[in-house]
């Protein structure tokens, strides 16, 4: 994995984490948390779309969409856990 791929992953994670934080109210994770949630959300979203045989194509926009979906799911789970 080269430096460009790492930077793209961080940027996609930051965008997805920011969007998920905006969509899911009641939980705030900070800037670093948004990046981490976005990166984990990207993995989760990609895995989930693959598991459900949903093809979103390739490219940066599709990666961001998958990461946002995964990050929203992750934040909803975190919010559920924190309430208990």
PDB file of N, CA, C and O in Angstrom, chain B, residues numbered from 101:
ATOM      1  N   UNK B 101       0.867  -1.175   0.000  1.00  0.00           N
ATOM      2  CA  UNK B 101       0.000   0.000   0.000  1.00  0.00           C
ATOM      3  C   UNK B 101       0.907   1.229   0.000  1.00  0.00           C
ATOM      4  O   UNK B 101       1.759   1.386   0.875  1.00  0.00           O
ATOM      5  N   UNK B 102       0.715   2.080  -0.975  1.00  0.00           N
ATOM      6  CA  UNK B 102       1.573   3.248  -1.065  1.00  0.00           C
ATOM      7  C   UNK B 102       0.922   4.457  -0.389  1.00  0.00           C
ATOM      8  O   UNK B 102      -0.213   4.384   0.082  1.00  0.00           O
ATOM      9  N   UNK B 103       1.642   5.541  -0.352  1.00  0.00           N
ATOM     10  CA  UNK B 103       1.216   6.746   0.342  1.00  0.00           C
ATOM     11  C   UNK B 103      -0.073   7.326  -0.242  1.00  0.00           C
ATOM     12  O   UNK B 103      -0.918   7.823   0.502  1.00  0.00           O
ATOM     13  N   UNK B 104      -0.227   7.268  -1.543  1.00  0.00           N
ATOM     14  CA  UNK B 104      -1.428   7.807  -2.189  1.00  0.00           C
ATOM     15  C   UNK B 104      -2.668   7.039  -1.734  1.00  0.00           C
ATOM     16  O   UNK B 104      -3.693   7.647  -1.424  1.00  0.00           O
ATOM     17  N   UNK B 105      -2.582   5.714  -1.692  1.00  0.00           N
ATOM     18  CA  UNK B 105      -3.716   4.904  -1.243  1.00  0.00           C
ATOM     19  C   UNK B 105      -4.069   5.206   0.207  1.00  0.00           C
ATOM     20  O   UNK B 105      -5.247   5.262   0.559  1.00  0.00           O
ATOM     21  N   UNK B 106      -3.077   5.397   1.036  1.00  0.00           N
ATOM     22  CA  UNK B 106      -3.321   5.717   2.444  1.00  0.00           C
ATOM     23  C   UNK B 106      -3.999   7.076   2.563  1.00  0.00           C
ATOM     24  O   UNK B 106      -4.940   7.235   3.341  1.00  0.00           O
ATOM     25  N   UNK B 107      -3.530   8.053   1.800  1.00  0.00           N
ATOM     26  CA  UNK B 107      -4.156   9.384   1.836  1.00  0.00           C
ATOM     27  C   UNK B 107      -5.592   9.349   1.328  1.00  0.00           C
ATOM     28  O   UNK B 107      -6.465  10.008   1.894  1.00  0.00           O
ATOM     29  N   UNK B 108      -5.842   8.595   0.277  1.00  0.00           N
ATOM     30  CA  UNK B 108      -7.209   8.464  -0.243  1.00  0.00           C
ATOM     31  C   UNK B 108      -8.100   7.800   0.797  1.00  0.00           C
ATOM     32  O   UNK B 108      -9.239   8.222   0.995  1.00  0.00           O
ATOM     33  N   UNK B 109      -7.597   6.775   1.460  1.00  0.00           N
ATOM     34  CA  UNK B 109      -8.364   6.092   2.493  1.00  0.00           C
ATOM     35  C   UNK B 109      -8.696   7.037   3.646  1.00  0.00           C
ATOM     36  O   UNK B 109      -9.808   6.995   4.172  1.00  0.00           O
ATOM     37  N   UNK B 110      -7.761   7.878   4.041  1.00  0.00           N
ATOM     38  CA  UNK B 110      -8.002   8.839   5.115  1.00  0.00           C
ATOM     39  C   UNK B 110      -9.013   9.894   4.677  1.00  0.00           C
ATOM     40  O   UNK B 110      -9.891  10.269   5.455  1.00  0.00           O
ATOM     41  N   UNK B 111      -8.901  10.373   3.447  1.00  0.00           N
ATOM     42  CA  UNK B 111      -9.833  11.392   2.944  1.00  0.00           C
ATOM     43  C   UNK B 111     -11.236  10.817   2.806  1.00  0.00           C
ATOM     44  O   UNK B 111     -12.208  11.456   3.207  1.00  0.00           O
ATOM     45  N   UNK B 112     -11.350   9.620   2.244  1.00  0.00           N
ATOM     46  CA  UNK B 112     -12.660   8.971   2.123  1.00  0.00           C
ATOM     47  C   UNK B 112     -13.236   8.718   3.511  1.00  0.00           C
ATOM     48  O   UNK B 112     -14.426   8.935   3.743  1.00  0.00           O
ATOM     49  N   UNK B 113     -12.404   8.263   4.424  1.00  0.00           N
ATOM     50  CA  UNK B 113     -12.859   8.030   5.796  1.00  0.00           C
ATOM     51  C   UNK B 113     -13.322   9.299   6.467  1.00  0.00           C
ATOM     52  O   UNK B 113     -14.335   9.300   7.166  1.00  0.00           O
ATOM     53  N   UNK B 114     -12.594  10.379   6.264  1.00  0.00           N
ATOM     54  CA  UNK B 114     -12.988  11.656   6.870  1.00  0.00           C
ATOM     55  C   UNK B 114     -14.316  12.148   6.302  1.00  0.00           C
ATOM     56  O   UNK B 114     -15.177  12.607   7.053  1.00  0.00           O
ATOM     57  N   UNK B 115     -14.489  12.056   4.988  1.00  0.00           N
ATOM     58  CA  UNK B 115     -15.748  12.479   4.362  1.00  0.00           C
ATOM     59  C   UNK B 115     -16.913  11.613   4.832  1.00  0.00           C
ATOM     60  O   UNK B 115     -17.981  12.126   5.165  1.00  0.00           O
ATOM     61  N   UNK B 116     -16.707  10.317   4.856  1.00  0.00           N
ATOM     62  CA  UNK B 116     -17.770   9.406   5.288  1.00  0.00           C
ATOM     63  C   UNK B 116     -18.085   9.588   6.769  1.00  0.00           C
ATOM     64  O   UNK B 116     -19.251   9.570   7.164  1.00  0.00           O
ATOM     65  N   UNK B 117     -17.061   9.760   7.581  1.00  0.00           N
ATOM     66  CA  UNK B 117     -17.277   9.979   9.007  1.00  0.00           C
ATOM     67  C   UNK B 117     -18.003  11.281   9.278  1.00  0.00           C
ATOM     68  O   UNK B 117     -18.879  11.341  10.141  1.00  0.00           O
ATOM     69  N   UNK B 118     -17.641  12.331   8.541  1.00  0.00           N
ATOM     70  CA  UNK B 118     -18.317  13.614   8.699  1.00  0.00           C
ATOM     71  C   UNK B 118     -19.784  13.499   8.302  1.00  0.00           C
ATOM     72  O   UNK B 118     -20.658  13.990   9.016  1.00  0.00           O
ATOM     73  N   UNK B 119     -20.063  12.852   7.167  1.00  0.00           N
ATOM     74  CA  UNK B 119     -21.441  12.696   6.695  1.00  0.00           C
ATOM     75  C   UNK B 119     -22.251  11.844   7.662  1.00  0.00           C
ATOM     76  O   UNK B 119     -23.401  12.168   7.958  1.00  0.00           O
ATOM     77  N   UNK B 120     -21.669  10.765   8.153  1.00  0.00           N
ATOM     78  CA  UNK B 120     -22.378   9.898   9.096  1.00  0.00           C
ATOM     79  C   UNK B 120     -22.645  10.623  10.403  1.00  0.00           C
ATOM     80  O   UNK B 120     -23.716  10.470  10.991  1.00  0.00           O
ATOM     81  N   UNK B 121     -21.678  11.415  10.863  1.00  0.00           N
ATOM     82  CA  UNK B 121     -21.865  12.183  12.091  1.00  0.00           C
ATOM     83  C   UNK B 121     -22.978  13.208  11.911  1.00  0.00           C
ATOM     84  O   UNK B 121     -23.720  13.485  12.854  1.00  0.00           O
ATOM     85  N   UNK B 122     -23.102  13.768  10.729  1.00  0.00           N
ATOM     86  CA  UNK B 122     -24.168  14.720  10.424  1.00  0.00           C
ATOM     87  C   UNK B 122     -25.530  14.024  10.373  1.00  0.00           C
ATOM     88  O   UNK B 122     -26.533  14.583  10.815  1.00  0.00           O
ATOM     89  N   UNK B 123     -25.560  12.803   9.832  1.00  0.00           N
ATOM     90  CA  UNK B 123     -26.815  12.070   9.682  1.00  0.00           C
ATOM     91  C   UNK B 123     -27.298  11.425  10.976  1.00  0.00           C
ATOM     92  O   UNK B 123     -28.504  11.334  11.207  1.00  0.00           O
ATOM     93  N   UNK B 124     -26.378  10.978  11.819  1.00  0.00           N
ATOM     94  CA  UNK B 124     -26.731  10.292  13.060  1.00  0.00           C
ATOM     95  C   UNK B 124     -26.540  11.263  14.217  1.00  0.00           C
ATOM     96  O   UNK B 124     -25.413  11.593  14.586  1.00  0.00           O
ATOM     97  N   UNK B 125     -27.629  11.704  14.771  1.00  0.00           N
ATOM     98  CA  UNK B 125     -27.568  12.656  15.893  1.00  0.00           C
ATOM     99  C   UNK B 125     -27.414  11.894  17.207  1.00  0.00           C
ATOM    100  O   UNK B 125     -27.748  10.713  17.298  1.00  0.00           O
ATOM    101  N   UNK B 126     -26.915  12.574  18.196  1.00  0.00           N
ATOM    102  CA  UNK B 126     -26.826  11.991  19.534  1.00  0.00           C
ATOM    103  C   UNK B 126     -25.496  11.354  19.872  1.00  0.00           C
ATOM    104  O   UNK B 126     -25.326  10.831  20.973  1.00  0.00           O
ATOM    105  N   UNK B 127     -24.553  11.386  18.952  1.00  0.00           N
ATOM    106  CA  UNK B 127     -23.229  10.836  19.241  1.00  0.00           C
ATOM    107  C   UNK B 127     -22.195  11.695  18.524  1.00  0.00           C
ATOM    108  O   UNK B 127     -22.320  11.971  17.330  1.00  0.00           O
ATOM    109  N   UNK B 128     -21.190  12.108  19.253  1.00  0.00           N
ATOM    110  CA  UNK B 128     -20.134  12.928  18.676  1.00  0.00           C
ATOM    111  C   UNK B 128     -18.804  12.240  18.937  1.00  0.00           C
ATOM    112  O   UNK B 128     -18.517  11.830  20.062  1.00  0.00           O
ATOM    113  N   UNK B 129     -18.001  12.118  17.903  1.00  0.00           N
ATOM    114  CA  UNK B 129     -16.757  11.354  18.032  1.00  0.00           C
ATOM    115  C   UNK B 129     -15.502  12.175  17.807  1.00  0.00           C
ATOM    116  O   UNK B 129     -14.403  11.647  17.977  1.00  0.00           O
ATOM    117  N   UNK B 130     -15.613  13.438  17.434  1.00  0.00           N
ATOM    118  CA  UNK B 130     -14.439  14.262  17.181  1.00  0.00           C
ATOM    119  C   UNK B 130     -13.847  13.986  15.816  1.00  0.00           C
ATOM    120  O   UNK B 130     -14.271  13.056  15.130  1.00  0.00           O
ATOM    121  N   UNK B 131     -12.877  14.780  15.418  1.00  0.00           N
ATOM    122  CA  UNK B 131     -12.297  14.673  14.076  1.00  0.00           C
ATOM    123  C   UNK B 131     -11.592  13.341  13.843  1.00  0.00           C
ATOM    124  O   UNK B 131     -11.850  12.676  12.840  1.00  0.00           O
ATOM    125  N   UNK B 132     -10.712  12.946  14.747  1.00  0.00           N
ATOM    126  CA  UNK B 132     -10.013  11.668  14.591  1.00  0.00           C
ATOM    127  C   UNK B 132     -11.003  10.509  14.636  1.00  0.00           C
ATOM    128  O   UNK B 132     -10.861   9.534  13.897  1.00  0.00           O
ATOM    129  N   UNK B 133     -12.001  10.618  15.500  1.00  0.00           N
ATOM    130  CA  UNK B 133     -13.036   9.594  15.575  1.00  0.00           C
ATOM    131  C   UNK B 133     -13.825   9.486  14.288  1.00  0.00           C
ATOM    132  O   UNK B 133     -14.185   8.386  13.868  1.00  0.00           O
ATOM    133  N   UNK B 134     -14.102  10.634  13.649  1.00  0.00           N
ATOM    134  CA  UNK B 134     -14.819  10.623  12.376  1.00  0.00           C
ATOM    135  C   UNK B 134     -14.013   9.898  11.305  1.00  0.00           C
ATOM    136  O   UNK B 134     -14.566   9.127  10.521  1.00  0.00           O
ATOM    137  N   UNK B 135     -12.716  10.146  11.275  1.00  0.00           N
ATOM    138  CA  UNK B 135     -11.855   9.476  10.296  1.00  0.00           C
ATOM    139  C   UNK B 135     -11.839   7.975  10.548  1.00  0.00           C
ATOM    140  O   UNK B 135     -11.961   7.184   9.613  1.00  0.00           O
ATOM    141  N   UNK B 136     -11.690   7.584  11.800  1.00  0.00           N
ATOM    142  CA  UNK B 136     -11.657   6.159  12.147  1.00  0.00           C
ATOM    143  C   UNK B 136     -12.994   5.497  11.847  1.00  0.00           C
ATOM    144  O   UNK B 136     -13.036   4.405  11.281  1.00  0.00           O
ATOM    145  N   UNK B 137     -14.097   6.160  12.230  1.00  0.00           N
ATOM    146  CA  UNK B 137     -15.432   5.623  11.948  1.00  0.00           C
ATOM    147  C   UNK B 137     -15.640   5.506  10.442  1.00  0.00           C
ATOM    148  O   UNK B 137     -16.216   4.525   9.971  1.00  0.00           O
ATOM    149  N   UNK B 138     -15.180   6.492   9.687  1.00  0.00           N
ATOM    150  CA  UNK B 138     -15.316   6.442   8.236  1.00  0.00           C
ATOM    151  C   UNK B 138     -14.527   5.320   7.599  1.00  0.00           C
ATOM    152  O   UNK B 138     -15.017   4.661   6.682  1.00  0.00           O
ATOM    153  N   UNK B 139     -13.304   5.091   8.074  1.00  0.00           N
ATOM    154  CA  UNK B 139     -12.477   4.012   7.531  1.00  0.00           C
ATOM    155  C   UNK B 139     -13.084   2.655   7.878  1.00  0.00           C
ATOM    156  O   UNK B 139     -13.200   1.784   7.016  1.00  0.00           O
ATOM    157  N   UNK B 140     -13.468   2.477   9.132  1.00  0.00           N
ATOM    158  CA  UNK B 140     -14.113   1.219   9.533  1.00  0.00           C
ATOM    159  C   UNK B 140     -15.451   1.075   8.801  1.00  0.00           C
ATOM    160  O   UNK B 140     -15.826  -0.024   8.392  1.00  0.00           O
ATOM    161  N   UNK B 141     -16.163   2.190   8.642  1.00  0.00           N
ATOM    162  CA  UNK B 141     -17.420   2.167   7.902  1.00  0.00           C
ATOM    163  C   UNK B 141     -17.230   1.768   6.454  1.00  0.00           C
ATOM    164  O   UNK B 141     -18.085   1.093   5.880  1.00  0.00           O
ATOM    165  N   UNK B 142     -16.123   2.176   5.855  1.00  0.00           N
ATOM    166  CA  UNK B 142     -15.823   1.769   4.487  1.00  0.00           C
ATOM    167  C   UNK B 142     -15.644   0.268   4.368  1.00  0.00           C
ATOM    168  O   UNK B 142     -16.135  -0.357   3.428  1.00  0.00           O
ATOM    169  N   UNK B 143     -14.943  -0.297   5.319  1.00  0.00           N
ATOM    170  CA  UNK B 143     -14.757  -1.757   5.338  1.00  0.00           C
ATOM    171  C   UNK B 143     -16.102  -2.443   5.570  1.00  0.00           C
ATOM    172  O   UNK B 143     -16.442  -3.406   4.882  1.00  0.00           O
ATOM    173  N   UNK B 144     -16.863  -1.940   6.543  1.00  0.00           N
ATOM    174  CA  UNK B 144     -18.163  -2.517   6.868  1.00  0.00           C
ATOM    175  C   UNK B 144     -19.137  -2.387   5.694  1.00  0.00           C
ATOM    176  O   UNK B 144     -19.825  -3.347   5.347  1.00  0.00           O
ATOM    177  N   UNK B 145     -19.194  -1.209   5.090  1.00  0.00           N
ATOM    178  CA  UNK B 145     -20.083  -0.990   3.955  1.00  0.00           C
ATOM    179  C   UNK B 145     -19.724  -1.855   2.764  1.00  0.00           C
ATOM    180  O   UNK B 145     -20.603  -2.437   2.128  1.00  0.00           O
ATOM    181  N   UNK B 146     -18.439  -1.943   2.455  1.00  0.00           N
ATOM    182  CA  UNK B 146     -17.994  -2.797   1.356  1.00  0.00           C
ATOM    183  C   UNK B 146     -18.319  -4.257   1.604  1.00  0.00           C
ATOM    184  O   UNK B 146     -18.761  -4.962   0.697  1.00  0.00           O
ATOM    185  N   UNK B 147     -18.101  -4.715   2.831  1.00  0.00           N
ATOM    186  CA  UNK B 147     -18.413  -6.095   3.190  1.00  0.00           C
ATOM    187  C   UNK B 147     -19.908  -6.347   3.110  1.00  0.00           C
ATOM    188  O   UNK B 147     -20.337  -7.384   2.603  1.00  0.00           O
ATOM    189  N   UNK B 148     -20.713  -5.398   3.610  1.00  0.00           N
ATOM    190  CA  UNK B 148     -22.158  -5.555   3.617  1.00  0.00           C
ATOM    191  C   UNK B 148     -22.725  -5.584   2.191  1.00  0.00           C
ATOM    192  O   UNK B 148     -23.565  -6.426   1.874  1.00  0.00           O
ATOM    193  N   UNK B 149     -22.265  -4.660   1.328  1.00  0.00           N
ATOM    194  CA  UNK B 149     -22.726  -4.663  -0.051  1.00  0.00           C
ATOM    195  C   UNK B 149     -22.331  -5.956  -0.756  1.00  0.00           C
ATOM    196  O   UNK B 149     -23.109  -6.494  -1.544  1.00  0.00           O
ATOM    197  N   UNK B 150     -21.146  -6.452  -0.485  1.00  0.00           N
ATOM    198  CA  UNK B 150     -20.692  -7.708  -1.072  1.00  0.00           C
ATOM    199  C   UNK B 150     -21.520  -8.876  -0.555  1.00  0.00           C
ATOM    200  O   UNK B 150     -21.891  -9.761  -1.326  1.00  0.00           O
ATOM    201  N   UNK B 151     -21.810  -8.886   0.736  1.00  0.00           N
ATOM    202  CA  UNK B 151     -22.599  -9.950   1.343  1.00  0.00           C
ATOM    203  C   UNK B 151     -24.004  -9.999   0.754  1.00  0.00           C
ATOM    204  O   UNK B 151     -24.550 -11.079   0.529  1.00  0.00           O
ATOM    205  N   UNK B 152     -24.587  -8.833   0.507  1.00  0.00           N
ATOM    206  CA  UNK B 152     -25.938  -8.754  -0.041  1.00  0.00           C
ATOM    207  C   UNK B 152     -25.952  -8.788  -1.569  1.00  0.00           C
ATOM    208  O   UNK B 152     -27.010  -8.644  -2.182  1.00  0.00           O
ATOM    209  N   UNK B 153     -24.790  -8.978  -2.183  1.00  0.00           N
ATOM    210  CA  UNK B 153     -24.626  -9.008  -3.647  1.00  0.00           C
ATOM    211  C   UNK B 153     -25.151  -7.742  -4.311  1.00  0.00           C
ATOM    212  O   UNK B 153     -25.771  -7.794  -5.373  1.00  0.00           O
ATOM    213  N   UNK B 154     -24.894  -6.599  -3.669  1.00  0.00           N
ATOM    214  CA  UNK B 154     -25.264  -5.309  -4.224  1.00  0.00           C
ATOM    215  C   UNK B 154     -24.021  -4.715  -4.874  1.00  0.00           C
ATOM    216  O   UNK B 154     -23.008  -4.494  -4.210  1.00  0.00           O
ATOM    217  N   UNK B 155     -24.105  -4.461  -6.159  1.00  0.00           N
ATOM    218  CA  UNK B 155     -22.975  -3.894  -6.877  1.00  0.00           C
ATOM    219  C   UNK B 155     -23.139  -2.379  -6.955  1.00  0.00           C
ATOM    220  O   UNK B 155     -24.110  -1.881  -7.524  1.00  0.00           O
ATOM    221  N   UNK B 156     -22.190  -1.656  -6.385  1.00  0.00           N
ATOM    222  CA  UNK B 156     -22.230  -0.198  -6.465  1.00  0.00           C
ATOM    223  C   UNK B 156     -21.184   0.326  -7.439  1.00  0.00           C
ATOM    224  O   UNK B 156     -21.019   1.535  -7.603  1.00  0.00           O
ATOM    225  N   UNK B 157     -20.492  -0.587  -8.072  1.00  0.00           N
ATOM    226  CA  UNK B 157     -19.485  -0.185  -9.045  1.00  0.00           C
ATOM    227  C   UNK B 157     -18.160   0.124  -8.388  1.00  0.00           C
ATOM    228  O   UNK B 157     -17.912  -0.252  -7.242  1.00  0.00           O
ATOM    229  N   UNK B 158     -17.314   0.813  -9.128  1.00  0.00           N
ATOM    230  CA  UNK B 158     -16.006   1.174  -8.597  1.00  0.00           C
ATOM    231  C   UNK B 158     -15.829   2.670  -8.733  1.00  0.00           C
ATOM    232  O   UNK B 158     -16.611   3.341  -9.405  1.00  0.00           O
ATOM    233  N   UNK B 159     -14.817   3.176  -8.105  1.00  0.00           N
ATOM    234  CA  UNK B 159     -14.541   4.606  -8.157  1.00  0.00           C
ATOM    235  C   UNK B 159     -14.663   5.241  -6.791  1.00  0.00           C
ATOM    236  O   UNK B 159     -15.162   4.634  -5.844  1.00  0.00           O
ATOM    237  N   UNK B 160     -14.204   6.459  -6.709  1.00  0.00           N
ATOM    238  CA  UNK B 160     -14.129   7.161  -5.431  1.00  0.00           C
ATOM    239  C   UNK B 160     -15.516   7.494  -4.879  1.00  0.00           C
ATOM    240  O   UNK B 160     -15.741   7.391  -3.673  1.00  0.00           O
ATOM    241  N   UNK B 161     -16.443   7.891  -5.748  1.00  0.00           N
ATOM    242  CA  UNK B 161     -17.791   8.245  -5.287  1.00  0.00           C
ATOM    243  C   UNK B 161     -18.492   7.021  -4.709  1.00  0.00           C
ATOM    244  O   UNK B 161     -19.138   7.111  -3.665  1.00  0.00           O
ATOM    245  N   UNK B 162     -18.370   5.894  -5.370  1.00  0.00           N
ATOM    246  CA  UNK B 162     -18.974   4.667  -4.877  1.00  0.00           C
ATOM    247  C   UNK B 162     -18.332   4.209  -3.570  1.00  0.00           C
ATOM    248  O   UNK B 162     -19.012   3.672  -2.695  1.00  0.00           O
ATOM    249  N   UNK B 163     -17.038   4.420  -3.440  1.00  0.00           N
ATOM    250  CA  UNK B 163     -16.359   4.094  -2.183  1.00  0.00           C
ATOM    251  C   UNK B 163     -16.871   4.974  -1.052  1.00  0.00           C
ATOM    252  O   UNK B 163     -17.052   4.505   0.071  1.00  0.00           O
ATOM    253  N   UNK B 164     -17.103   6.242  -1.346  1.00  0.00           N
ATOM    254  CA  UNK B 164     -17.619   7.159  -0.329  1.00  0.00           C
ATOM    255  C   UNK B 164     -19.034   6.746   0.081  1.00  0.00           C
ATOM    256  O   UNK B 164     -19.372   6.780   1.264  1.00  0.00           O
ATOM    257  N   UNK B 165     -19.857   6.359  -0.890  1.00  0.00           N
ATOM    258  CA  UNK B 165     -21.226   5.926  -0.574  1.00  0.00           C
ATOM    259  C   UNK B 165     -21.203   4.695   0.327  1.00  0.00           C
ATOM    260  O   UNK B 165     -21.914   4.648   1.331  1.00  0.00           O
ATOM    261  N   UNK B 166     -20.399   3.708  -0.022  1.00  0.00           N
ATOM    262  CA  UNK B 166     -20.295   2.500   0.801  1.00  0.00           C
ATOM    263  C   UNK B 166     -19.768   2.834   2.194  1.00  0.00           C
ATOM    264  O   UNK B 166     -20.240   2.275   3.184  1.00  0.00           O
ATOM    265  N   UNK B 167     -18.799   3.738   2.277  1.00  0.00           N
ATOM    266  CA  UNK B 167     -18.235   4.130   3.568  1.00  0.00           C
ATOM    267  C   UNK B 167     -19.260   4.873   4.409  1.00  0.00           C
ATOM    268  O   UNK B 167     -19.309   4.679   5.624  1.00  0.00           O
ATOM    269  N   UNK B 168     -20.081   5.721   3.792  1.00  0.00           N
ATOM    270  CA  UNK B 168     -21.111   6.447   4.544  1.00  0.00           C
ATOM    271  C   UNK B 168     -22.139   5.469   5.101  1.00  0.00           C
ATOM    272  O   UNK B 168     -22.520   5.564   6.267  1.00  0.00           O
ATOM    273  N   UNK B 169     -22.586   4.532   4.273  1.00  0.00           N
ATOM    274  CA  UNK B 169     -23.555   3.541   4.743  1.00  0.00           C
ATOM    275  C   UNK B 169     -22.979   2.750   5.918  1.00  0.00           C
ATOM    276  O   UNK B 169     -23.646   2.574   6.938  1.00  0.00           O
ATOM    277  N   UNK B 170     -21.759   2.283   5.777  1.00  0.00           N
ATOM    278  CA  UNK B 170     -21.121   1.533   6.859  1.00  0.00           C
ATOM    279  C   UNK B 170     -20.905   2.380   8.098  1.00  0.00           C
ATOM    280  O   UNK B 170     -21.094   1.896   9.214  1.00  0.00           O
ATOM    281  N   UNK B 171     -20.511   3.641   7.926  1.00  0.00           N
ATOM    282  CA  UNK B 171     -20.271   4.521   9.069  1.00  0.00           C
ATOM    283  C   UNK B 171     -21.568   4.855   9.794  1.00  0.00           C
ATOM    284  O   UNK B 171     -21.582   4.951  11.021  1.00  0.00           O
ATOM    285  N   UNK B 172     -22.654   5.032   9.055  1.00  0.00           N
ATOM    286  CA  UNK B 172     -23.954   5.281   9.689  1.00  0.00           C
ATOM    287  C   UNK B 172     -24.363   4.071  10.518  1.00  0.00           C
ATOM    288  O   UNK B 172     -24.813   4.222  11.654  1.00  0.00           O
ATOM    289  N   UNK B 173     -24.212   2.882   9.967  1.00  0.00           N
ATOM    290  CA  UNK B 173     -24.533   1.664  10.718  1.00  0.00           C
ATOM    291  C   UNK B 173     -23.676   1.568  11.961  1.00  0.00           C
ATOM    292  O   UNK B 173     -24.175   1.237  13.037  1.00  0.00           O
ATOM    293  N   UNK B 174     -22.394   1.853  11.826  1.00  0.00           N
ATOM    294  CA  UNK B 174     -21.479   1.796  12.968  1.00  0.00           C
ATOM    295  C   UNK B 174     -21.870   2.807  14.044  1.00  0.00           C
ATOM    296  O   UNK B 174     -21.878   2.467  15.227  1.00  0.00           O
ATOM    297  N   UNK B 175     -22.195   4.043  13.657  1.00  0.00           N
ATOM    298  CA  UNK B 175     -22.593   5.053  14.641  1.00  0.00           C
ATOM    299  C   UNK B 175     -23.916   4.704  15.308  1.00  0.00           C
ATOM    300  O   UNK B 175     -24.091   4.956  16.500  1.00  0.00           O
ATOM    301  N   UNK B 176     -24.842   4.131  14.562  1.00  0.00           N
ATOM    302  CA  UNK B 176     -26.107   3.697  15.170  1.00  0.00           C
ATOM    303  C   UNK B 176     -25.862   2.604  16.206  1.00  0.00           C
ATOM    304  O   UNK B 176     -26.485   2.601  17.267  1.00  0.00           O
ATOM    305  N   UNK B 177     -24.961   1.679  15.901  1.00  0.00           N
ATOM    306  CA  UNK B 177     -24.605   0.640  16.876  1.00  0.00           C
ATOM    307  C   UNK B 177     -23.920   1.240  18.101  1.00  0.00           C
ATOM    308  O   UNK B 177     -24.207   0.840  19.230  1.00  0.00           O
ATOM    309  N   UNK B 178     -23.015   2.199  17.887  1.00  0.00           N
ATOM    310  CA  UNK B 178     -22.347   2.857  19.012  1.00  0.00           C
ATOM    311  C   UNK B 178     -23.325   3.617  19.878  1.00  0.00           C
ATOM    312  O   UNK B 178     -23.218   3.591  21.105  1.00  0.00           O
ATOM    313  N   UNK B 179     -24.282   4.295  19.256  1.00  0.00           N
ATOM    314  CA  UNK B 179     -25.288   5.031  20.007  1.00  0.00           C
ATOM    315  C   UNK B 179     -26.148   4.080  20.818  1.00  0.00           C
ATOM    316  O   UNK B 179     -26.499   4.379  21.960  1.00  0.00           O
ATOM    317  N   UNK B 180     -26.493   2.930  20.236  1.00  0.00           N
ATOM    318  CA  UNK B 180     -27.287   1.921  20.940  1.00  0.00           C
ATOM    319  C   UNK B 180     -26.530   1.372  22.145  1.00  0.00           C
ATOM    320  O   UNK B 180     -27.110   1.181  23.214  1.00  0.00           O
ATOM    321  N   UNK B 181     -25.236   1.119  21.971  1.00  0.00           N
ATOM    322  CA  UNK B 181     -24.411   0.585  23.062  1.00  0.00           C
ATOM    323  C   UNK B 181     -24.234   1.618  24.167  1.00  0.00           C
ATOM    324  O   UNK B 181     -24.293   1.265  25.345  1.00  0.00           O
ATOM    325  N   UNK B 182     -24.022   2.873  23.820  1.00  0.00           N
ATOM    326  CA  UNK B 182     -23.813   3.925  24.825  1.00  0.00           C
ATOM    327  C   UNK B 182     -25.054   4.206  25.654  1.00  0.00           C
ATOM    328  O   UNK B 182     -24.944   4.630  26.805  1.00  0.00           O
ATOM    329  N   UNK B 183     -26.231   3.977  25.090  1.00  0.00           N
ATOM    330  CA  UNK B 183     -27.474   4.215  25.842  1.00  0.00           C
ATOM    331  C   UNK B 183     -27.694   3.183  26.924  1.00  0.00           C
ATOM    332  O   UNK B 183     -28.422   3.443  27.882  1.00  0.00           O
ATOM    333  N   UNK B 184     -27.088   2.027  26.796  1.00  0.00           N
ATOM    334  CA  UNK B 184     -27.319   0.964  27.782  1.00  0.00           C
ATOM    335  C   UNK B 184     -26.373   1.043  28.913  1.00  0.00           C
ATOM    336  O   UNK B 184     -26.435   0.222  29.828  1.00  0.00           O
TER     337      UNK B 184
END
